Amino acid sequence: MSERIDAHCHFWELSRGDYHWLQDNDDPALAPIRRNFGPADLRPLSAAAGIGQVVLVQAAESDAETDFMVALARQNADIAGVVGWVDLASAGAADRIAALAVEPALTSLRPMLQDIADPDWLLVAPTPAALAALERSGLRFDALVLPVHLSRLATFCAAHPDLAVIIDHAAKPALGAPADDPRHALWAEGMARLASETDCACKLSGLLTEMRPDQRDTPEAALAVLQPVFERLLDWFGVDRLVWGSDWPVLTLAASHARWVEITDALLGPLSASERAAILGGNARRFYGLADSNN
């Protein structure tokens, strides 16, 4: 199999103080990841999994973190792409997008929609100038959304058909919730609509952390939960629009990097070698426009 690509990981340095979801939250469950993480921490895990390149994704709503990630990409050849952040509602957003677009590693932008109180923010807050600049730039758009956002995302995509969009973490289905939770219907209806009406891609990532501990205490238990989810995603998006990512180090709140790789390999086992290669690397390379690791 060709070399894999991890299309979703994070590195951070807490000294800037801009990771508010992590630093301003005294939840003890976050304690294991309340420290610095960098390329040297992930590299041996990637090597063990056959991952040659990674896409580094923003985790702070700040220009400073985006600049930090771009600098890391300049210094580390295995960082093939960067998903940054711009305040799309600000007066200076268009200029900032134009400045970032010249950075070879910068491939996409991501507002942290899941953390914004107004579920309509994407439809009402970004300035027309910012969205026009984003479409001109050739950058992609990472949609960090929850089930409640999916109908809004479909409207957004219809209004911007030339903007390449990828749904992070499969829109975080409420895997640990009771069967009558309304988020299940929102997720199924919203994802099916996006898959059929738009060209959105979807990341197979961030799912273990949406599960209860008892649902993921063994690989077999996790597979029992994830198999039907994966089959629906595969039916909706097909093998050409699914993109694998680790969501490391957030992943480690639920399982090790190696465990997620093991579960992924089991989910993808029935597929052909070429289909597995697409989900585990080829689709990420095409969607983000990544250079080959041999170049």
C-alpha positions, -999 to +999 in steps of 0.1 A: +000+000+000+012+035-007+023+058+021-005+071+043-015+107+050-029+118+083-053+145+072-061+159+107-036+164+136-027+192+160+004+206+174+003+234+200+023+255+224+004+267+254+026+297+262+007+319+238-025+314+259-049+313+230-062+277+233-091+288+253-111+256+250-082+238+266-067+264+289-098+282+302-115+249+310-106+232+342-122+199+332-099+172+346-107+151+315-086+175+294-056+173+318-037+147+297-035+170+267-029+202+286+007+204+276+028+212+245+027+188+215+050+190+185+062+171+154+087+151+174+059+137+196+038+124+167+066+113+143+073+079+158+036+071+160+032+081+123+062+060+113+048+029+131+015+034+111+031+039+078+021+076+077+046+098+058+028+131+057+004+150+080-020+179+076-018+202+106-051+218+117-058+249+138-069+246+174-070+282+184-090+312+171-059+334+165-037+346+137-007+338+160-015+301+159-018+301+122+015+318+118+030+292+143+017+263+122+030+278+089+064+282+105+063+246+116+055+235+081+085+254+068+107+235+092+093+200+090+089+183+056+064+158+068+038+186+074+023+186+039-005+210+046-018+235+072-055+243+079-054+278+094-078+303+109-090+337+099-117+359+115-140+358+085-163+384+102-135+410+105-129+440+082-094+428+075-103+392+066-099+396+028-064+410+032-054+383+057-066+356+033-047+370+004-015+371+025-019+335+037-028+322+003+008+327-009+021+303+017+027+270+000+017+249+030-015+268+038-042+247+022-075+255+040-092+277+066-114+266+095-137+287+117-144+268+149-181+266+142-188+240+169-178+265+196-198+295+182-231+300+201-251+311+170-257+280+147-264+305+119-230+322+122-217+308+089-247+322+070-247+357+086-213+366+101-186+362+074-182+394+053-189+391+016-154+404+010-139+376+031-159+349+013-150+364-021-113+364-012-116+328+001-131+317-032-104+336-052-076+322-031-079+286-041-079+276-004-103+250+009-128+252+038-128+228+068-162+226+084-159+219+121-196+213+126-221+194+147-254+179+135-272+211+142-251+229+116-255+205+087-286+222+071-268+255+074-237+240+058-258+228+029-271+263+023-236+277+025-223+252+000-251+259-024-242+296-023-205+289-028-203+259-052-167+266-063-154+264-027-140+229-018-154+219+016-146+190+038-166+180+069-143+175+099-149+144+121-179+133+101-199+162+118-195+145+152-224+122+154-238+117+189-225+082+192-229+080+230-265+094+231-297+075+236-315+062+205-342+089+207-317+118+208-328+143+180-292+147+169-293+113+153-319+124+128-302+158+122-270+140+115-284+113+091-306+137+072-279+164+070-251+142+060-272+124+033-282+158+019-247+172+018-234+140+002-261+141-025-264+178-032-228+190-028-193+179-036-183+180+001-157+155+013-158+140+048-132+131+073-131+098+090-117+111+122-126+123+157-152+096+163-137+077+193-139+108+214-177+111+207-183+076+222-189+066+258-160+048+275-179+016+276-184+018+238-146+019+231-130-001+259-120-028+234-114-026+197-144-050+192-167-027+211-156+003+192-160-016+159-196-026+168-205+011+172-185+024+142-192-002+116-228+010+108-215+046+109-188+039+084-211+020+062-235+049+060-206+073+053-193+050+026-228+047+010-233+085+011-199+098+001-183+069-016-146+059-014-135+090-033-148+116-007-137+100+026-105+111+041-087+096+071-073+115+100-061+108+135-072+139+154-041+134+175-035+143+203-072+149+211-076+112+201-056+102+231-084+112+254-102+081+241-076+057+227-040+055+215-029+064+180-021+027+174-056+017+185-073+041+161-051+028+133-061-008+142-098+001+142-095+019+109-078-010+093-106-033+105-133-009+091-115-006+058-106-043+056-134-054+032-124-027+007-100-032-022-064-021-019-070+009-042-100+019-022-082+017+011-053+037-004-077+064-015-092+069+020-059+066+038-040+091+016-050+096-020-081+115-013-064+138+012-037+145-014-062+154-040-086+174-018-058+195-002-036+197-033-006+182-014+027+177-030+040+142-032+064+133-003+091+124-029+091+159-044 
